[in-house]
């Protein structure tokens, strides 16, 4: 499967693929995915703009690129746990022995 990604998606020759280290291959794949995500975002902005010309979403909010391309959905940042929450989680995992 890695060879297929290298040859088809990354447009590498078989020789170029076999000359890569795993780290180099992964870096190229990451860059390829980021380029595709950027392209999706551009088209998502276009779709959101055109859709916005004809109205809003059912909930009254504006259209966003993520409404048209899943790769453009903004991920919510994970909230950091407080010290009390960490202590409680550890007590659940490692209950105190009586």
N, C-alpha and C positions, 0 to 999 in steps of 0.2 A: 504494500500500500504506500509506503514512503516513496518508493521509486515512482509510482504513478503520480503522486502529488508533485514530485520534483520535475518530472518530464511534462506532465499535462498542465499543471497550475503554474509552476515556477518557470516553465519553458527552458529547463536545463537539459543538456545532453546526458546520456547515460554515464559517460566518462566524467562529466562535471559533478554528477550526483555522487559517484563513488570516490571522488577526490575530497568531498566534504566530511568534516567531523560532524558528530551528532549535534554539538553546540552550534555549529555554523548552519546546519540544516534547520534547526529549531529557530534560529534568529531570522532566517529567510522566510520561514512559514509565518512567524509572528508579524514580520513586516508586510507580508502578503495580506494577511488578515486585516491588519490596520489600514492598509490602502483600500481594501474592499469596504471596510466600515466607513471610511471617509467618503467614498463614492456613494454608498447608501445614504449617508447623511446629506450629501448635496442634493440627491434626488428626493429625499424625504422633505427637505426644506422647500423644494419646488412643489411637491405634492401638497404640502401643508398650506403653502401660499395660494395655490389654485383653489384648493378646497375652501380656504378661508374667504375667498371672494364670493362664494355661494352660501356662506352661513357658518355656523359654529357646530360643535358637537352637540349631541342630545343633552348633555349636562350643562351646556352654555359656555364651556371653555373653548379656547382656540385649539386648532389642530396643531400637532407637533410632529416632527419627523418620525418619532417612535410609533405613531399611529399607523404608519405605512411600512416601516422597516423595523423588524424586531431587533436588529443589531444597533438601532439608534435609541432604544429605550434606556433612559437614564437609570442607572442603578443607584439605589439609596445607600448612603454610607451606613455601615454597621455602627451602631452605638457601642461605645466602650462600656464595659461592665464596671460598676462601682466596686469599691473594696468590699462592701457588705454583700453584694451579689456574688462576688468571687468566693467569699467565705462561705456563704450559704451553699453554693454549688459544690464546693469541696467537702462540706459536711454531708451532703447527699451522697457523694461518691465514697467518702471515707468516714463513715459514722464513728463517733467516739465509742470506744469500748468501755463498758462499766466494770 
